[in-house]
């Protein structure tokens, strides 16, 4: 019974936490009001633009060093791109090893700090030692003291490289061709965090198939949701693989419902007969598809977004605000159910 | 007062999408598969395809020629003394149309050399010896031409167990193994495989006059629909409710359930905590 008042307190305290987050990037677990509802976020911050590069490529299976080299090549290519270097570069799920690694995960998994160091070295080599800072998101198998996770790291590379966040995949598929939970542990949290380029969150592949996960990210204030993914293509009934269409639909509905940008970067290439569909894309907060790469072949897609669109979309369709208004009752409903379960078990046992 | 008339829209109660295929997408997908699995993953540019004169090997030859270039594809015809002339001629047509290398290896002496000591071998045993001899040839030709044997078995025959174990299923990669026979026909028409090859009755040509559908006791058109529904999770009663005869449904399910072993590697006695593919798990491309 002790946990109940604690949870309610967390809900009530959320707006305060958001203010702290707005000042300096606290990593909070509370529910953060949408940015448009907070006067402190108005002005130039709302009109902030973010230049994104979504990278899709086929990693060399199990060859981590080679895949860091590929990332370095991407940085070098972006350095010479006519559009200039992007603010944020997004790589797919399991970019450093390939996706289907099975029992080999322990051999290719890295500590997050190690990934940061090697990404930073790659950036220095590709862009020069004094390159302007930029953000990067990379999916990789993580080794945390022997515990293995399917993770994605968000880091800022530059003079002072820093990890902003590591998301560990929560929803580990174990159906059909998938057997993730046999080899890695589940992540436990969905967080939004402040970056140089807006308040953001990360979900990995199937995480984002659960609408509740996107909802949590949006409730925690994310303006941009990043989805590193590895989606094996299946269903050739129509002009494009069925999973490409499914992902586009999922993203369109989630983006429009929550007024959030969703950036998706997918692996490509075949691994043991299973062909990944890239179709890396950026969905705008009106559910408007901004850009999409072909489903096959390596590619980098780029676009610039204005975070102001998040506010405009949320004002036009205030579904997220409406959800916040009802959230206390909805949460209480689930809490009530959760609390009633152990007591029932207890009474059964006592009889 | 007259009641307002509302339009009534009828939709089909059940939509079978299990066999639907966009042939252009399938072509693109399978060409990518061949390039990735052969060149990118294995560093091999040459394909060795056993060209029987049937539609399966024709489709694979067309795909390999498009994926790798005809100069990198070796079409191998392997007639036995009882093989039909039509099969040989149709194989030549495929090789000519795709402009791949034309190789002929007559397996009669090799097969008869063994069967000389087994004069009482049944037709089934003889057919299996032929099928396995053909694989010996394909793997040896792959060593000769620094290539990779490419499989030509389709999903229907794999599910029904209508193939020789460690023969037709041996090549390390197979672009059409997840396509039902009726989908292979569809893809063949899209690729431009000659009509006379697509439209003729499918045959393993191991026995004179043999056809797949007579051997199986059901047409591919019917068995593929049953197989597709079964794989989607529908049971016997569901399929009978959709109009399939109980005998056909039972026949197909019996064949599938009796041949699971044929779709796996040999069973190994597990005696340790490091048994390969049981505890020690590494993907094929690791």
Interface residues (C-beta under 8 A of the other chain):
Chain A: X58 X61 X62 X98 X100 X101 X102 X103 X104 X233 X236 X237 X238 X239 X240 X241 X269 X270 X271 X272 X273 X275 X296
Chain B: X17 X20 X21 X22 X24 X25 X26 X28 X29 X32 X33 X36 X37 X40 X41 X173 X279 X280 X281 X282 X283 X284 X285 X286
